[in-house]
Amino acid sequence: MRGASVLLASALIAAVALGREAVAAGSGNPRNDRLLAMPQAQVAEALGKSFHRGCVGVEAFPMGITTSGRAKGYAYWSVRCKNGASYVVQIPPNIKMPIVVADCRALQGTGRECFKKF
């Protein structure tokens, strides 16, 4: 699990460092587009349930989506749980690829934070 957290943090850092902008619905990432079309409370609930860490999602925040490179179309969300935990969620555009989740603390010291646009 630690390796996935480090990988996710590295991918997020690379996405931001390369200056990729957030894009709206119609992004080429159908899972992200579906989330963007849902009410905010429903998004938080769905994301919290999706990664099976006992998270009852109470807040979801779209951080951005990569627009070029190997990670093109990857969406990044922050989720705050009822128990106070927070996670960053990486959602690839290919539905056959798994969603990757890491504790927001994995971003500490990287210059990146959860709940901030990139």
Secondary structure, 3 states (H helix, E strand, C coil): CHHHHHHHHHHHHHHHHCCCCCCCCCCCCHHHHHHHHCCHHHHHHHHHHHCCCCCCEEEEEEEEECCCCCCCCCEEEEEEECCCCEEEEEECCCCCCCCEEEEHHHHCCCCCCCCCCC
